[in-house]
Amino acid sequence: MHTILIANPKGGSGKTTLATNVAGWLAGKRQRVAIDDRDPQQSSTQWLERRPALFPAIGLIDADLRRKDAKALDLAWRVIDSPAGLHGDELRESLKSADQVLVPLTPSAYDMAATQRFLGVVAEAKSVKQGNLPVGVVAMRVDARTQSAVELDDFVASFDFPLIAHLRQTQVYVHCARDGASVFDLPRSRAEADWEQWKPLTRWIAKHAPVRGV
């Protein structure tokens, strides 16, 4: 089972949006995937409850299953939607269980300041320093042509982590959250612009994964 950890200690950074859409992309590729919802708000769990049965299946790893054996689901992928405030031993254990880490980040001075220490801690993790755990940053709710996007790019450049993709601010994600959908469940006429923005991110995930078919 290949694990993608979605993490940022700052609330409202876009973790659930990123987790649900990563899972939606994998499900659309006929991968056996589940979301491990560790956020007390349970937003990913609620999104799954709203997900239409005709859409590609995505499983759920809840607290009960986590205490038992998630391997019983026979998964190829696990996407962890981590809680806000992830730090200390909990962060270290989460990094140990991960095969990839995605850090969502919005182009806000407050969010960048809050994320700076977190990225510094991640950079010092043994698996990251040895090059065994790929970490990438995803700009959320941003227009790549704006000054705020440039400032975010400069911020990320101060770390040895790539800024993989810029995902725009659009009502498409709001509607997907409401409907239990990902952008990959939508028709081309509604989501083609977003599919294009996701291409660098999905390629990065596939590049660092041993699982075939993505």
LINLIN-V817185 format. One record per helix or strand of 2 or more residues. SS is the DSSP state (H for helix, E for strand). FROM is the first residue (numbers start at 0). LEN is the number of residues. If there is no record, write none. Layout:
# LINLIN-V817185
SS_FROM_LEN ; SS_FROM_LEN
This chain:
# LINLIN-V817185
E_1_5 ; H_14_14 ; E_32_5 ; H_42_8 ; E_58_3 ; H_62_5 ; H_69_4 ; E_76_5 ; H_87_10 ; E_99_7 ; H_108_15 ; H_125_4 ; E_133_7 ; H_146_11 ; E_161_5 ; H_170_9 ; H_182_3 ; H_187_20
